[in-house]
């Protein structure tokens, strides 16, 4: 039986009134920096980012972890009395947060490393920059798939063995897959209708709709599926461990997503938040994050690991030169509720 589609995005559309009673208001605070971040690799993040920042600045870093949707919901609940300074969050959730008025624009002079990063990583509206990125592609079993897939069409090929999984719409790869499919088979990268139509054709054949990187990696490692659309960093551990796992970059529909560093509107430690974002973009820090957490850097002077180029080729160094682009973030943010409904009704039926 296939796992049912999750409804994580629904929390962004209807906030629970009972959640308004949170922690006491945090006043102006220059000694502490509260960073809202992802719940995975927190020990490694403390080692290569938070603790060195503490040593350099004397500011104590406190992590508040969770997935994109729940953390964004918490920020909205606490909008009038924010207790968080910096949010590390996926790009299209950042677009939702900007729409809600949760983040502040950044003066480039206060974050000088923003002038050095790859141009695509700088927010055109002046909000927080991308600090790492991931590429959408096909993760597959090399012992079940005879030739490396070069097209998204491999998912529609009835001859490929082993079955496949699809990303739930609530995870980062989900909306990207809608747009990649629309770009490949429709009129362009904003053709979501074609994306949903094509995915609906294979939805009933998917063995599972995965809702986390751990889940899709486990399905492939156990040989329960032969392939799945995923982000390239999901493949890093398996490839490094010598498992029969490969990552293919289709020639068309080249979408990527990014993690961004946003300063919270009304942050109790605004100066510390600016210093932290600048520290996160430092090429040495970016290189260490790449080495330890498998996140590809946006600073051109940062070192991309051999494992990254082994998995993702030259796109790991400069994704735009390899034809990759971010999806229409405003489109994804504006359609988040209707896409959730469409995915449940059309694809995962």
Secondary structure by P-SEA (a helix, b strand, c coil): cccccccccccccccccccccccccccccccbbbbbbbccaaaaaaaccaaaaaaaccbbbbbbbbcaaaaaaaaaaaccccccccccccaaaaaaaaaaccbbbbcccccccccccccccccccccccccccccbbbbbcccccccccccccccccccccccbbbbcccccaaaaaaaaaaaaccccccaaaaaaaaaaacccccccccccaaaaaaaaaaccccccccccccaaaaaaacccbbbbbbcccbbbbbbbbbbccccccaaaaaaaaaaaacaaaaaaaaaccccccccccccccaaaaaaccccccccccccccccaaaaaaaaaaaaaaaaaacccc
